[in-house]
């Protein structure tokens, strides 16, 4: 708030009740949860959040490269900390499985993020209705 806004609202101090403080605390927790979920989504490919992200993009690049490989080649595939040489069809199947798994994880994360944002929006409405300009919930 600007100095003028603070001066204008200072004369009409609103008592912060326990339930108001609980709502403010809940909003803060939801905001922190939103940040964590967004960071998790950055590791996946999520075109709705930001530019294409790392994990899905890497799998797409690898799939494109494998299309150029010879059927008889053994392809090193990383499992945990080890690389195992596997036939091309098997590697392509594993990549397909991993891509599907990532897409499912992204869907779950997007659902959680939507729920968190919806809850935050409801709390904003309630808190701004109670406190007006004397509270700042912009994230």
N, CA, C and O atoms as CSV, one atom per row, in Angstrom:
chain,resi,resn,atom,element,x,y,z
A,1,UNK,N,N,0.838,-1.188,0.000
A,1,UNK,CA,C,0.000,0.000,0.000
A,1,UNK,C,C,0.877,1.243,0.000
A,1,UNK,O,O,1.965,1.254,0.576
A,2,UNK,N,N,0.393,2.274,-0.645
A,2,UNK,CA,C,1.117,3.538,-0.637
A,2,UNK,C,C,0.898,4.219,0.706
A,2,UNK,O,O,0.036,3.813,1.486
A,3,UNK,N,N,1.679,5.250,0.967
A,3,UNK,CA,C,1.553,5.992,2.240
A,3,UNK,C,C,0.150,6.565,2.383
A,3,UNK,O,O,-0.421,6.559,3.473
A,4,UNK,N,N,-0.403,7.063,1.276
A,4,UNK,CA,C,-1.747,7.643,1.317
A,4,UNK,C,C,-2.795,6.580,1.647
A,4,UNK,O,O,-3.720,6.815,2.425
A,5,UNK,N,N,-2.625,5.393,1.031
A,5,UNK,CA,C,-3.567,4.295,1.300
A,5,UNK,C,C,-3.481,3.856,2.752
A,5,UNK,O,O,-4.498,3.584,3.389
A,6,UNK,N,N,-2.249,3.789,3.275
A,6,UNK,CA,C,-2.077,3.402,4.676
A,6,UNK,C,C,-2.719,4.423,5.594
A,6,UNK,O,O,-3.372,4.059,6.573
A,7,UNK,N,N,-2.538,5.691,5.287
A,7,UNK,CA,C,-3.130,6.740,6.110
A,7,UNK,C,C,-4.652,6.672,6.058
A,7,UNK,O,O,-5.326,6.861,7.070
A,8,UNK,N,N,-5.184,6.403,4.876
A,8,UNK,CA,C,-6.640,6.333,4.711
A,8,UNK,C,C,-7.225,5.135,5.437
A,8,UNK,O,O,-8.316,5.225,5.999
A,9,UNK,N,N,-6.521,4.024,5.435
A,9,UNK,CA,C,-7.057,2.829,6.078
A,9,UNK,C,C,-6.693,2.774,7.551
A,9,UNK,O,O,-7.335,2.051,8.313
A,10,UNK,N,N,-5.696,3.509,7.963
A,10,UNK,CA,C,-5.251,3.464,9.355
A,10,UNK,C,C,-6.302,3.941,10.328
A,10,UNK,O,O,-6.363,3.461,11.460
A,11,UNK,N,N,-7.131,4.877,9.905
A,11,UNK,CA,C,-8.153,5.397,10.802
A,11,UNK,C,C,-9.308,4.420,10.993
A,11,UNK,O,O,-10.017,4.495,11.996
A,12,UNK,N,N,-9.504,3.513,10.055
A,12,UNK,CA,C,-10.588,2.541,10.134
A,12,UNK,C,C,-10.019,1.156,10.376
A,12,UNK,O,O,-10.253,0.239,9.588
A,13,UNK,N,N,-9.278,0.998,11.457
A,13,UNK,CA,C,-8.655,-0.297,11.706
A,13,UNK,C,C,-9.718,-1.360,11.923
A,13,UNK,O,O,-10.677,-1.177,12.673
A,14,UNK,N,N,-9.512,-2.471,11.240
A,14,UNK,CA,C,-10.436,-3.599,11.339
A,14,UNK,C,C,-9.782,-4.643,12.227
A,14,UNK,O,O,-8.613,-4.986,12.052
A,15,UNK,N,N,-10.543,-5.135,13.164
A,15,UNK,CA,C,-10.017,-6.157,14.066
A,15,UNK,C,C,-9.819,-7.461,13.297
A,15,UNK,O,O,-10.694,-7.905,12.555
A,16,UNK,N,N,-8.646,-8.059,13.496
A,16,UNK,CA,C,-8.351,-9.335,12.860
A,16,UNK,C,C,-8.775,-10.438,13.820
A,16,UNK,O,O,-8.158,-10.654,14.863
A,17,UNK,N,N,-9.822,-11.114,13.447
A,17,UNK,CA,C,-10.337,-12.195,14.281
A,17,UNK,C,C,-9.517,-13.454,14.048
A,17,UNK,O,O,-8.742,-13.549,13.096
A,18,UNK,N,N,-9.703,-14.397,14.924
A,18,UNK,CA,C,-8.990,-15.674,14.803
A,18,UNK,C,C,-9.301,-16.350,13.469
A,18,UNK,O,O,-8.396,-16.865,12.812
A,19,UNK,N,N,-10.561,-16.354,13.066
A,19,UNK,CA,C,-10.934,-16.981,11.800
A,19,UNK,C,C,-10.313,-16.249,10.613
A,19,UNK,O,O,-9.985,-16.872,9.603
A,20,UNK,N,N,-10.147,-14.920,10.730
A,20,UNK,CA,C,-9.480,-14.175,9.665
A,20,UNK,C,C,-8.010,-14.585,9.574
A,20,UNK,O,O,-7.481,-14.807,8.485
A,21,UNK,N,N,-7.369,-14.678,10.720
A,21,UNK,CA,C,-5.962,-15.077,10.735
A,21,UNK,C,C,-5.792,-16.491,10.190
A,21,UNK,O,O,-4.822,-16.776,9.488
A,22,UNK,N,N,-6.731,-17.374,10.512
A,22,UNK,CA,C,-6.688,-18.735,9.968
A,22,UNK,C,C,-6.792,-18.720,8.440
A,22,UNK,O,O,-6.100,-19.480,7.761
A,23,UNK,N,N,-7.654,-17.858,7.904
A,23,UNK,CA,C,-7.801,-17.754,6.453
A,23,UNK,C,C,-6.529,-17.193,5.815
A,23,UNK,O,O,-6.102,-17.656,4.758
A,24,UNK,N,N,-5.936,-16.206,6.455
A,24,UNK,CA,C,-4.684,-15.631,5.951
A,24,UNK,C,C,-3.585,-16.687,5.960
A,24,UNK,O,O,-2.822,-16.804,5.001
A,25,UNK,N,N,-3.505,-17.445,7.034
A,25,UNK,CA,C,-2.499,-18.512,7.123
A,25,UNK,C,C,-2.740,-19.585,6.056
A,25,UNK,O,O,-1.798,-20.074,5.432
A,26,UNK,N,N,-4.001,-19.942,5.858
A,26,UNK,CA,C,-4.328,-20.946,4.843
A,26,UNK,C,C,-3.943,-20.437,3.457
A,26,UNK,O,O,-3.405,-21.188,2.644
A,27,UNK,N,N,-4.219,-19.160,3.189
A,27,UNK,CA,C,-3.842,-18.576,1.903
A,27,UNK,C,C,-2.325,-18.659,1.713
A,27,UNK,O,O,-1.852,-18.991,0.626
A,28,UNK,N,N,-1.586,-18.365,2.743
A,28,UNK,CA,C,-0.125,-18.423,2.670
A,28,UNK,C,C,0.358,-19.841,2.380
A,28,UNK,O,O,1.236,-20.039,1.541
A,29,UNK,N,N,-0.213,-20.827,3.071
A,29,UNK,CA,C,0.165,-22.227,2.819
A,29,UNK,C,C,-0.172,-22.641,1.384
A,29,UNK,O,O,0.616,-23.317,0.722
A,30,UNK,N,N,-1.350,-22.226,0.915
A,30,UNK,CA,C,-1.748,-22.544,-0.454
A,30,UNK,C,C,-0.807,-21.889,-1.463
A,30,UNK,O,O,-0.465,-22.483,-2.485
A,31,UNK,N,N,-0.398,-20.669,-1.165
A,31,UNK,CA,C,0.532,-19.988,-2.069
A,31,UNK,C,C,1.868,-20.731,-2.137
A,31,UNK,O,O,2.439,-20.884,-3.216
A,32,UNK,N,N,2.359,-21.188,-0.999
A,32,UNK,CA,C,3.604,-21.961,-0.985
A,32,UNK,C,C,3.430,-23.277,-1.739
A,32,UNK,O,O,4.334,-23.707,-2.454
A,33,UNK,N,N,2.285,-23.907,-1.585
A,33,UNK,CA,C,1.993,-25.156,-2.300
A,33,UNK,C,C,1.946,-24.898,-3.808
A,33,UNK,O,O,2.416,-25.714,-4.601
A,34,UNK,N,N,1.376,-23.763,-4.191
A,34,UNK,CA,C,1.302,-23.391,-5.608
A,34,UNK,C,C,2.713,-23.259,-6.189
A,34,UNK,O,O,2.970,-23.718,-7.302
A,35,UNK,N,N,3.608,-22.646,-5.455
A,35,UNK,CA,C,4.989,-22.476,-5.913
A,35,UNK,C,C,5.654,-23.838,-6.101
A,35,UNK,O,O,6.330,-24.064,-7.104
A,36,UNK,N,N,5.467,-24.742,-5.146
A,36,UNK,CA,C,6.056,-26.083,-5.237
A,36,UNK,C,C,5.520,-26.833,-6.455
A,36,UNK,O,O,6.291,-27.452,-7.188
A,37,UNK,N,N,4.208,-26.782,-6.677
A,37,UNK,CA,C,3.599,-27.470,-7.816
A,37,UNK,C,C,4.096,-26.885,-9.144
A,37,UNK,O,O,4.354,-27.627,-10.092
A,38,UNK,N,N,4.227,-25.573,-9.209
A,38,UNK,CA,C,4.738,-24.954,-10.430
A,38,UNK,C,C,6.172,-25.403,-10.706
A,38,UNK,O,O,6.538,-25.642,-11.856
A,39,UNK,N,N,6.981,-25.516,-9.657
A,39,UNK,CA,C,8.359,-25.986,-9.830
A,39,UNK,C,C,8.382,-27.435,-10.324
A,39,UNK,O,O,9.188,-27.786,-11.185
A,40,UNK,N,N,7.507,-28.267,-9.783
A,40,UNK,CA,C,7.432,-29.654,-10.244
A,40,UNK,C,C,7.025,-29.708,-11.712
A,40,UNK,O,O,7.541,-30.524,-12.476
A,41,UNK,N,N,6.100,-28.838,-12.103
A,41,UNK,CA,C,5.651,-28.816,-13.491
A,41,UNK,C,C,6.744,-28.314,-14.431
A,41,UNK,O,O,6.782,-28.698,-15.600
A,42,UNK,N,N,7.625,-27.465,-13.930
A,42,UNK,CA,C,8.722,-26.977,-14.768
A,42,UNK,C,C,9.652,-28.112,-15.176
A,42,UNK,O,O,10.318,-28.029,-16.208
A,43,UNK,N,N,9.701,-29.164,-14.377
A,43,UNK,CA,C,10.541,-30.307,-14.705
A,43,UNK,C,C,9.903,-31.211,-15.745
A,43,UNK,O,O,10.569,-32.055,-16.344
A,44,UNK,N,N,8.621,-31.028,-15.950
A,44,UNK,CA,C,7.885,-31.815,-16.942
A,44,UNK,C,C,7.615,-30.916,-18.147
A,44,UNK,O,O,7.966,-29.737,-18.134
A,45,UNK,N,N,7.008,-31.455,-19.157
A,45,UNK,CA,C,6.614,-30.663,-20.325
A,45,UNK,C,C,5.200,-30.157,-20.100
A,45,UNK,O,O,4.244,-30.932,-20.129
A,46,UNK,N,N,5.068,-28.864,-19.876
A,46,UNK,CA,C,3.762,-28.297,-19.612
A,46,UNK,C,C,3.597,-27.029,-20.444
A,46,UNK,O,O,3.978,-25.950,-19.992
A,47,UNK,N,N,3.040,-27.136,-21.644
A,47,UNK,CA,C,2.920,-25.954,-22.489
A,47,UNK,C,C,2.004,-24.878,-21.916
A,47,UNK,O,O,2.115,-23.719,-22.314
A,48,UNK,N,N,1.107,-25.220,-20.997
A,48,UNK,CA,C,0.194,-24.221,-20.444
A,48,UNK,C,C,0.855,-23.365,-19.368
A,48,UNK,O,O,0.397,-22.252,-19.109
A,49,UNK,N,N,1.909,-23.853,-18.742
A,49,UNK,CA,C,2.538,-23.127,-17.650
A,49,UNK,C,C,3.636,-22.200,-18.167
A,49,UNK,O,O,3.591,-20.993,-17.930
A,50,UNK,N,N,4.588,-22.740,-18.847
A,50,UNK,CA,C,5.746,-22.000,-19.343
A,50,UNK,C,C,6.183,-22.627,-20.661
A,50,UNK,O,O,5.520,-23.536,-21.160
A,51,UNK,N,N,7.282,-22.158,-21.228
A,51,UNK,CA,C,7.767,-22.843,-22.433
A,51,UNK,C,C,8.009,-24.318,-22.142
A,51,UNK,O,O,8.075,-24.706,-20.976
A,52,UNK,N,N,8.143,-25.156,-23.179
A,52,UNK,CA,C,8.329,-26.594,-22.956
A,52,UNK,C,C,9.420,-26.864,-21.929
A,52,UNK,O,O,10.497,-26.271,-21.979
A,53,UNK,N,N,9.132,-27.751,-21.015
A,53,UNK,CA,C,10.063,-28.027,-19.948
A,53,UNK,C,C,10.904,-29.250,-20.217
A,53,UNK,O,O,10.729,-29.948,-21.216
A,54,UNK,N,N,11.797,-29.485,-19.327
A,54,UNK,CA,C,12.930,-30.364,-19.520
A,54,UNK,C,C,12.610,-31.834,-19.800
A,54,UNK,O,O,12.947,-32.335,-20.872
A,55,UNK,N,N,11.992,-32.509,-18.896
A,55,UNK,CA,C,11.890,-33.972,-18.978
A,55,UNK,C,C,11.161,-34.449,-20.234
A,55,UNK,O,O,11.669,-35.317,-20.943
A,56,UNK,N,N,10.005,-33.910,-20.514
A,56,UNK,CA,C,9.227,-34.308,-21.686
A,56,UNK,C,C,9.947,-33.906,-22.959
A,56,UNK,O,O,9.970,-34.660,-23.932
A,57,UNK,N,N,10.534,-32.720,-22.954
A,57,UNK,CA,C,11.266,-32.241,-24.127
A,57,UNK,C,C,12.449,-33.160,-24.434
A,57,UNK,O,O,12.704,-33.483,-25.594
A,58,UNK,N,N,13.158,-33.573,-23.407
A,58,UNK,CA,C,14.292,-34.487,-23.598
A,58,UNK,C,C,13.836,-35.812,-24.207
A,58,UNK,O,O,14.483,-36.337,-25.112
A,59,UNK,N,N,12.728,-36.346,-23.714
A,59,UNK,CA,C,12.211,-37.605,-24.259
A,59,UNK,C,C,11.790,-37.451,-25.716
A,59,UNK,O,O,12.005,-38.352,-26.527
A,60,UNK,N,N,11.195,-36.316,-26.046
A,60,UNK,CA,C,10.801,-36.070,-27.440
A,60,UNK,C,C,12.034,-35.986,-28.339
A,60,UNK,O,O,12.038,-36.526,-29.446
A,61,UNK,N,N,13.076,-35.310,-27.863
A,61,UNK,CA,C,14.324,-35.210,-28.640
A,61,UNK,C,C,14.946,-36.588,-28.866
A,61,UNK,O,O,15.391,-36.906,-29.969
A,62,UNK,N,N,14.972,-37.386,-27.825
A,62,UNK,CA,C,15.560,-38.723,-27.930
A,62,UNK,C,C,14.755,-39.580,-28.906
A,62,UNK,O,O,15.329,-40.308,-29.716
A,63,UNK,N,N,13.434,-39.495,-28.830
A,63,UNK,CA,C,12.579,-40.265,-29.744
A,63,UNK,C,C,12.865,-39.884,-31.193
A,63,UNK,O,O,12.911,-40.750,-32.065
A,64,UNK,N,N,13.053,-38.609,-31.449
A,64,UNK,CA,C,13.368,-38.144,-32.802
A,64,UNK,C,C,14.708,-38.694,-33.269
A,64,UNK,O,O,14.849,-39.116,-34.417
A,65,UNK,N,N,15.683,-38.687,-32.379
A,65,UNK,CA,C,17.009,-39.210,-32.723
A,65,UNK,C,C,16.958,-40.714,-32.997
A,65,UNK,O,O,17.651,-41.211,-33.884
A,66,UNK,N,N,16.149,-41.422,-32.245
A,66,UNK,CA,C,16.073,-42.873,-32.411
A,66,UNK,C,C,15.434,-43.274,-33.740
A,66,UNK,O,O,15.687,-44.367,-34.248
A,67,UNK,N,N,14.616,-42.399,-34.295
A,67,UNK,CA,C,14.011,-42.695,-35.591
A,67,UNK,C,C,15.083,-42.825,-36.673
A,67,UNK,O,O,14.870,-43.490,-37.687
A,68,UNK,N,N,16.229,-42.192,-36.454
A,68,UNK,CA,C,17.324,-42.239,-37.427
A,68,UNK,C,C,18.249,-43.436,-37.207
A,68,UNK,O,O,19.091,-43.736,-38.054
A,69,UNK,N,N,18.094,-44.114,-36.081
A,69,UNK,CA,C,18.985,-45.232,-35.747
A,69,UNK,C,C,18.637,-46.473,-36.566
A,69,UNK,O,O,17.522,-46.622,-37.067
A,70,UNK,N,N,19.614,-47.343,-36.682
A,70,UNK,CA,C,19.457,-48.606,-37.406
A,70,UNK,C,C,18.799,-49.633,-36.484
A,70,UNK,O,O,19.104,-49.675,-35.292
A,71,UNK,N,N,17.911,-50.450,-37.017
A,71,UNK,CA,C,17.180,-51.467,-36.238
A,71,UNK,C,C,18.104,-52.421,-35.490
A,71,UNK,O,O,17.753,-52.899,-34.412
A,72,UNK,N,N,19.275,-52.702,-36.044
A,72,UNK,CA,C,20.182,-53.673,-35.443
A,72,UNK,C,C,21.074,-53.065,-34.357
A,72,UNK,O,O,21.759,-53.796,-33.642
A,73,UNK,N,N,21.071,-51.751,-34.229
A,73,UNK,CA,C,21.934,-51.089,-33.240
A,73,UNK,C,C,21.464,-51.380,-31.826
A,73,UNK,O,O,20.271,-51.518,-31.554
A,74,UNK,N,N,22.431,-51.466,-30.947
A,74,UNK,CA,C,22.137,-51.525,-29.511
A,74,UNK,C,C,22.225,-50.086,-28.996
A,74,UNK,O,O,23.204,-49.383,-29.248
A,75,UNK,N,N,21.210,-49.672,-28.289
A,75,UNK,CA,C,21.119,-48.302,-27.802
A,75,UNK,C,C,21.348,-48.294,-26.297
A,75,UNK,O,O,20.698,-49.047,-25.571
A,76,UNK,N,N,22.278,-47.440,-25.811
A,76,UNK,CA,C,22.447,-47.342,-24.355
A,76,UNK,C,C,21.226,-46.649,-23.742
A,76,UNK,O,O,20.823,-45.572,-24.181
A,77,UNK,N,N,20.652,-47.280,-22.732
A,77,UNK,CA,C,19.459,-46.745,-22.066
A,77,UNK,C,C,19.762,-46.627,-20.583
A,77,UNK,O,O,20.203,-47.590,-19.957
A,78,UNK,N,N,19.527,-45.456,-20.025
A,78,UNK,CA,C,19.848,-45.211,-18.614
A,78,UNK,C,C,18.704,-45.678,-17.729
A,78,UNK,O,O,17.557,-45.258,-17.884
A,79,UNK,N,N,19.047,-46.554,-16.804
A,79,UNK,CA,C,18.106,-47.015,-15.790
A,79,UNK,C,C,18.789,-46.762,-14.448
A,79,UNK,O,O,19.780,-47.411,-14.112
A,80,UNK,N,N,18.250,-45.821,-13.693
A,80,UNK,CA,C,18.902,-45.428,-12.441
A,80,UNK,C,C,20.211,-44.729,-12.755
A,80,UNK,O,O,20.225,-43.720,-13.462
A,81,UNK,N,N,21.311,-45.257,-12.236
A,81,UNK,CA,C,22.631,-44.691,-12.483
A,81,UNK,C,C,23.414,-45.485,-13.513
A,81,UNK,O,O,24.578,-45.175,-13.768
A,82,UNK,N,N,22.808,-46.498,-14.108
A,82,UNK,CA,C,23.516,-47.389,-15.031
A,82,UNK,C,C,22.955,-47.269,-16.444
A,82,UNK,O,O,21.788,-46.930,-16.645
A,83,UNK,N,N,23.814,-47.554,-17.412
A,83,UNK,CA,C,23.390,-47.618,-18.804
A,83,UNK,C,C,23.388,-49.072,-19.239
A,83,UNK,O,O,24.337,-49.813,-18.979
A,84,UNK,N,N,22.321,-49.470,-19.900
A,84,UNK,CA,C,22.180,-50.834,-20.389
A,84,UNK,C,C,21.959,-50.754,-21.898
A,84,UNK,O,O,21.126,-49.974,-22.359
A,85,UNK,N,N,22.687,-51.545,-22.665
A,85,UNK,CA,C,22.511,-51.563,-24.126
A,85,UNK,C,C,21.331,-52.461,-24.468
A,85,UNK,O,O,21.320,-53.651,-24.151
A,86,UNK,N,N,20.350,-51.871,-25.115
A,86,UNK,CA,C,19.129,-52.591,-25.471
A,86,UNK,C,C,18.856,-52.438,-26.961
A,86,UNK,O,O,19.328,-51.485,-27.582
A,87,UNK,N,N,18.095,-53.375,-27.545
A,87,UNK,CA,C,17.715,-53.243,-28.957
A,87,UNK,C,C,16.805,-52.024,-29.151
A,87,UNK,O,O,16.068,-51.634,-28.245
A,88,UNK,N,N,16.871,-51.442,-30.325
A,88,UNK,CA,C,16.111,-50.227,-30.649
A,88,UNK,C,C,14.617,-50.347,-30.335
A,88,UNK,O,O,14.072,-49.442,-29.703
A,89,UNK,N,N,13.924,-51.423,-30.746
A,89,UNK,CA,C,12.483,-51.496,-30.456
A,89,UNK,C,C,12.173,-51.458,-28.950
A,89,UNK,O,O,11.179,-50.870,-28.523
A,90,UNK,N,N,13.031,-52.088,-28.172
A,90,UNK,CA,C,12.815,-52.111,-26.727
A,90,UNK,C,C,13.005,-50.716,-26.132
A,90,UNK,O,O,12.256,-50.312,-25.243
A,91,UNK,N,N,13.998,-49.985,-26.616
A,91,UNK,CA,C,14.249,-48.616,-26.146
A,91,UNK,C,C,13.077,-47.723,-26.522
A,91,UNK,O,O,12.630,-46.908,-25.714
A,92,UNK,N,N,12.577,-47.872,-27.747
A,92,UNK,CA,C,11.436,-47.062,-28.163
A,92,UNK,C,C,10.207,-47.349,-27.310
A,92,UNK,O,O,9.444,-46.437,-26.990
A,93,UNK,N,N,10.016,-48.594,-26.945
A,93,UNK,CA,C,8.883,-48.960,-26.083
A,93,UNK,C,C,9.043,-48.343,-24.684
A,93,UNK,O,O,8.087,-47.812,-24.120
A,94,UNK,N,N,10.257,-48.419,-24.139
A,94,UNK,CA,C,10.519,-47.817,-22.830
A,94,UNK,C,C,10.297,-46.306,-22.857
A,94,UNK,O,O,9.728,-45.741,-21.923
A,95,UNK,N,N,10.746,-45.655,-23.931
A,95,UNK,CA,C,10.535,-44.214,-24.059
A,95,UNK,C,C,9.047,-43.884,-24.134
A,95,UNK,O,O,8.590,-42.915,-23.529
A,96,UNK,N,N,8.315,-44.672,-24.860
A,96,UNK,CA,C,6.873,-44.466,-24.978
A,96,UNK,C,C,6.198,-44.608,-23.607
A,96,UNK,O,O,5.335,-43.811,-23.239
A,97,UNK,N,N,6.607,-45.626,-22.874
A,97,UNK,CA,C,6.064,-45.844,-21.530
A,97,UNK,C,C,6.386,-44.668,-20.614
A,97,UNK,O,O,5.525,-44.187,-19.878
A,98,UNK,N,N,7.636,-44.212,-20.668
A,98,UNK,CA,C,8.039,-43.083,-19.826
A,98,UNK,C,C,7.301,-41.808,-20.202
A,98,UNK,O,O,6.928,-41.024,-19.329
A,99,UNK,N,N,7.089,-41.596,-21.489
A,99,UNK,CA,C,6.359,-40.412,-21.941
A,99,UNK,C,C,4.928,-40.446,-21.417
A,99,UNK,O,O,4.413,-39.434,-20.942
A,100,UNK,N,N,4.295,-41.592,-21.503
A,100,UNK,CA,C,2.932,-41.741,-20.992
A,100,UNK,C,C,2.886,-41.486,-19.491
A,100,UNK,O,O,1.981,-40.817,-18.994
A,101,UNK,N,N,3.868,-42.022,-18.776
A,101,UNK,CA,C,3.935,-41.827,-17.325
A,101,UNK,C,C,4.077,-40.349,-16.979
A,101,UNK,O,O,3.424,-39.858,-16.058
A,102,UNK,N,N,4.925,-39.645,-17.711
A,102,UNK,CA,C,5.127,-38.217,-17.452
A,102,UNK,C,C,3.845,-37.441,-17.739
A,102,UNK,O,O,3.485,-36.539,-16.983
A,103,UNK,N,N,3.167,-37.778,-18.806
A,103,UNK,CA,C,1.918,-37.093,-19.136
A,103,UNK,C,C,0.873,-37.301,-18.042
A,103,UNK,O,O,0.117,-36.381,-17.727
A,104,UNK,N,N,0.823,-38.494,-17.465
A,104,UNK,CA,C,-0.108,-38.763,-16.361
A,104,UNK,C,C,0.276,-37.942,-15.126
A,104,UNK,O,O,-0.588,-37.373,-14.459
A,105,UNK,N,N,1.573,-37.886,-14.830
A,105,UNK,CA,C,2.046,-37.098,-13.688
A,105,UNK,C,C,1.702,-35.623,-13.877
A,105,UNK,O,O,1.274,-34.956,-12.935
A,106,UNK,N,N,1.891,-35.118,-15.095
A,106,UNK,CA,C,1.571,-33.725,-15.398
A,106,UNK,C,C,0.086,-33.466,-15.189
A,106,UNK,O,O,-0.298,-32.435,-14.638
A,107,UNK,N,N,-0.739,-34.390,-15.622
A,107,UNK,CA,C,-2.185,-34.241,-15.462
A,107,UNK,C,C,-2.568,-34.146,-13.985
A,107,UNK,O,O,-3.392,-33.317,-13.600
A,108,UNK,N,N,-1.963,-35.000,-13.169
A,108,UNK,CA,C,-2.236,-34.981,-11.725
A,108,UNK,C,C,-1.774,-33.654,-11.121
A,108,UNK,O,O,-2.499,-33.042,-10.336
A,109,UNK,N,N,-0.567,-33.209,-11.487
A,109,UNK,CA,C,-0.045,-31.950,-10.954
A,109,UNK,C,C,-0.901,-30.767,-11.378
A,109,UNK,O,O,-1.144,-29.861,-10.581
A,110,UNK,N,N,-1.359,-30.767,-12.625
A,110,UNK,CA,C,-2.221,-29.686,-13.094
A,110,UNK,C,C,-3.535,-29.659,-12.330
A,110,UNK,O,O,-4.051,-28.586,-12.016
A,111,UNK,N,N,-4.078,-30.832,-12.029
A,111,UNK,CA,C,-5.307,-30.895,-11.242
A,111,UNK,C,C,-5.114,-30.331,-9.842
A,111,UNK,O,O,-5.948,-29.575,-9.344
A,112,UNK,N,N,-4.003,-30.705,-9.212
A,112,UNK,CA,C,-3.707,-30.190,-7.874
A,112,UNK,C,C,-3.522,-28.672,-7.915
A,112,UNK,O,O,-4.014,-27.953,-7.044
A,113,UNK,N,N,-2.808,-28.195,-8.936
A,113,UNK,CA,C,-2.564,-26.763,-9.061
A,113,UNK,C,C,-3.868,-25.999,-9.276
A,113,UNK,O,O,-4.055,-24.920,-8.713
A,114,UNK,N,N,-4.761,-26.549,-10.080
A,114,UNK,CA,C,-6.056,-25.900,-10.317
A,114,UNK,C,C,-6.862,-25.812,-9.017
A,114,UNK,O,O,-7.499,-24.794,-8.746
A,115,UNK,N,N,-6.831,-26.877,-8.222
A,115,UNK,CA,C,-7.545,-26.886,-6.941
A,115,UNK,C,C,-6.971,-25.841,-5.997
A,115,UNK,O,O,-7.715,-25.107,-5.348
A,116,UNK,N,N,-5.644,-25.776,-5.922
A,116,UNK,CA,C,-4.986,-24.808,-5.044
A,116,UNK,C,C,-5.363,-23.387,-5.468
A,116,UNK,O,O,-5.695,-22.555,-4.624
A,117,UNK,N,N,-5.312,-23.109,-6.765
A,117,UNK,CA,C,-5.638,-21.767,-7.258
A,117,UNK,C,C,-7.100,-21.416,-7.005
A,117,UNK,O,O,-7.421,-20.266,-6.705
A,118,UNK,N,N,-7.976,-22.392,-7.123
A,118,UNK,CA,C,-9.397,-22.159,-6.849
A,118,UNK,C,C,-9.604,-21.812,-5.372
A,118,UNK,O,O,-10.335,-20.878,-5.044
A,119,UNK,N,N,-8.958,-22.568,-4.490
A,119,UNK,CA,C,-9.056,-22.293,-3.057
A,119,UNK,C,C,-8.493,-20.918,-2.723
A,119,UNK,O,O,-9.065,-20.188,-1.914
A,120,UNK,N,N,-7.367,-20.564,-3.351
A,120,UNK,CA,C,-6.766,-19.251,-3.116
A,120,UNK,C,C,-7.709,-18.140,-3.575
A,120,UNK,O,O,-7.844,-17.114,-2.908
A,121,UNK,N,N,-8.348,-18.348,-4.699
A,121,UNK,CA,C,-9.274,-17.353,-5.231
A,121,UNK,C,C,-10.445,-17.128,-4.269
A,121,UNK,O,O,-10.846,-15.991,-4.023
A,122,UNK,N,N,-10.986,-18.220,-3.731
A,122,UNK,CA,C,-12.095,-18.106,-2.770
A,122,UNK,C,C,-11.650,-17.342,-1.517
A,122,UNK,O,O,-12.381,-16.490,-1.012
A,123,UNK,N,N,-10.460,-17.650,-1.025
A,123,UNK,CA,C,-9.949,-16.956,0.160
A,123,UNK,C,C,-9.714,-15.469,-0.130
A,123,UNK,O,O,-9.973,-14.620,0.722
A,124,UNK,N,N,-9.225,-15.159,-1.328
A,124,UNK,CA,C,-9.012,-13.758,-1.699
A,124,UNK,C,C,-10.328,-12.989,-1.635
A,124,UNK,O,O,-10.393,-11.888,-1.089
A,125,UNK,N,N,-11.365,-13.581,-2.196
A,125,UNK,CA,C,-12.673,-12.918,-2.208
A,125,UNK,C,C,-13.123,-12.642,-0.774
A,125,UNK,O,O,-13.549,-11.531,-0.455
A,126,UNK,N,N,-13.026,-13.651,0.085
A,126,UNK,CA,C,-13.471,-13.497,1.469
A,126,UNK,C,C,-12.638,-12.458,2.219
A,126,UNK,O,O,-13.181,-11.612,2.928
A,127,UNK,N,N,-11.322,-12.530,2.058
A,127,UNK,CA,C,-10.449,-11.624,2.803
A,127,UNK,C,C,-10.523,-10.188,2.276
A,127,UNK,O,O,-10.498,-9.243,3.064
A,128,UNK,N,N,-10.612,-10.016,0.964
A,128,UNK,CA,C,-10.755,-8.659,0.435
A,128,UNK,C,C,-12.110,-8.069,0.820
A,128,UNK,O,O,-12.219,-6.864,1.043
A,129,UNK,N,N,-13.144,-8.911,0.898
A,129,UNK,CA,C,-14.457,-8.422,1.327
A,129,UNK,C,C,-14.386,-7.926,2.771
A,129,UNK,O,O,-15.033,-6.941,3.127
A,130,UNK,N,N,-13.616,-8.599,3.582
A,130,UNK,CA,C,-13.507,-8.221,5.007
A,130,UNK,C,C,-12.560,-7.045,5.220
A,130,UNK,O,O,-12.874,-6.134,5.986
A,131,UNK,N,N,-11.408,-7.051,4.556
A,131,UNK,CA,C,-10.364,-6.068,4.855
A,131,UNK,C,C,-10.185,-4.991,3.784
A,131,UNK,O,O,-9.506,-3.992,4.021
A,132,UNK,N,N,-10.777,-5.182,2.629
A,132,UNK,CA,C,-10.664,-4.181,1.569
A,132,UNK,C,C,-9.218,-3.988,1.145
A,132,UNK,O,O,-8.487,-4.947,0.902
A,133,UNK,N,N,-8.820,-2.707,1.062
A,133,UNK,CA,C,-7.473,-2.377,0.588
A,133,UNK,C,C,-6.417,-2.500,1.679
A,133,UNK,O,O,-5.230,-2.305,1.413
A,134,UNK,N,N,-6.824,-2.814,2.880
A,134,UNK,CA,C,-5.840,-2.900,3.971
A,134,UNK,C,C,-5.105,-4.234,4.006
A,134,UNK,O,O,-4.277,-4.458,4.889
A,135,UNK,N,N,-5.392,-5.114,3.066
A,135,UNK,CA,C,-4.689,-6.400,2.983
A,135,UNK,C,C,-4.219,-6.582,1.536
A,135,UNK,O,O,-4.904,-6.200,0.587
A,136,UNK,N,N,-3.037,-7.175,1.399
A,136,UNK,CA,C,-2.492,-7.416,0.068
A,136,UNK,C,C,-2.235,-8.897,-0.093
A,136,UNK,O,O,-1.357,-9.458,0.563
A,137,UNK,N,N,-2.995,-9.528,-0.962
A,137,UNK,CA,C,-2.856,-10.971,-1.195
A,137,UNK,C,C,-2.340,-11.265,-2.585
A,137,UNK,O,O,-2.436,-12.402,-3.047
A,138,UNK,N,N,-1.799,-10.280,-3.260
A,138,UNK,CA,C,-1.265,-10.508,-4.606
A,138,UNK,C,C,0.000,-11.350,-4.504
A,138,UNK,O,O,0.874,-11.101,-3.673
A,139,UNK,N,N,0.069,-12.342,-5.366
A,139,UNK,CA,C,1.210,-13.272,-5.305
A,139,UNK,C,C,2.157,-13.032,-6.450
A,139,UNK,O,O,3.173,-13.718,-6.565
